Amino acid sequence: MKLASFYHGRFALADLTTKAATAVPLPPDILSKGIGGGAFAAALLAYYPDALCLCAGPLTGSYAPASGLATLSFIRRAGAEPVHAVIPLGHGAWLRQSGLEDLLAESK
């Protein structure tokens, strides 16, 4: 089974300046970057370095251990590695049930 079959194939991009959100297809190469929420967030932040990223991994919402978690990720300063914080209590599963992998918020 291909890794892509575990993903919905899109994420939400919320522009805090215009107060608009759109569903954006995942970049084609992103599925090869990693499986979990943190690795997935790091790959998306390479495309949107000024965003705040709420990510859920492909097993989120399943019976896998810790599968209800989500990751909140951001880049603290230009050129730095992403910082990740785990958000417990089922938030990741709620995000996946919306039909999206991730929610990115940015302001320009």
N, C-alpha and C positions, 0 to 999 in steps of 0.2 A: 504494500500500500504506500502510495506517495505521501510525503509530508503535507503537501498542499491540500489533501483531502480533509485534513483536520481543521482547516481555516475557512472562514466565511469569505475571504478574499477582498475585504474592504475595511476601512477604518473611518471614523468621523473626524473631520477637521473643523474645529470651532475657531472662528476669527473673533476675538474679543473686541476688536476695534469696530467692526461692522455689525457685531452681534448676529452673525450668520453662521450656520453649520452646514457642511456638505459631506456626503458619503464619497470617499475617494478610493479608487481601486488600489490594492497593494502594489508597490513597485515589483516587477517580475522577478528580480533577483533576491528579494528580501526573505523568501522562505528558506533559502540556503544559509542564512546568517545564524540561525539558532532556533531552538524549539521553545524555550521558556519565555515568560513575560518579560524578564529583565533583558535577555539577549534580543528579543524582538523589539523592545523599546530602544535599545542601543542602535539597532539597525535603522529604525524609523527616525531617530534623532540625528542620524547622519544626513538625512534629507531635510529635516526641520529642526535645526540646532537651537532655535530660540523657543521651542515649544515645551510645554509641560505635558507629559505623556502618561496616561493611565492605561496600562496594558494587562491583558489576561492571556495566559498560554493556551495552547490547543487542547490540553487535557482538563482545563478549568471547567468545573461543572460535572465532571465525571466522578467515579468512585476512587480515583487515584488519591494517594495521601496529599494533603495540603492543596487539594484541587479547587478550593473556594477562594483562594488568594488572588489578589491583583497587585500590580507593581506600579508605583508612582515614580517616574523617572524624569530627570532633567539634566542639563549641562550647566554647571555653575559659572563657568567662564569659558571664553573662546579657546579652543584647543584642548580643553580638559576632558577627562573620561566622564561618562554619565554617572550620576549618583542615583541609587535605587533605594526606595523604601517600600517595604511590604505592607499592604493594606489587608487586614484579615476580615473575618466575619461574612464571607459570602459575596463580597462586592465583585470579585472577578466573575463569578457565575452569573450575576445579574447583568454584567456588561456583555458576556457572551450570549445570553438569552435575548439581548436586543438585536442580535444579528450582526454585531460588529466585533472586531478583535480589540480595537483600541480607540481611545478618545485622545486626540491631541488638541491642546488649546494654545493659541499664540496670539500675540498682539503686535501689530506693526506700527 
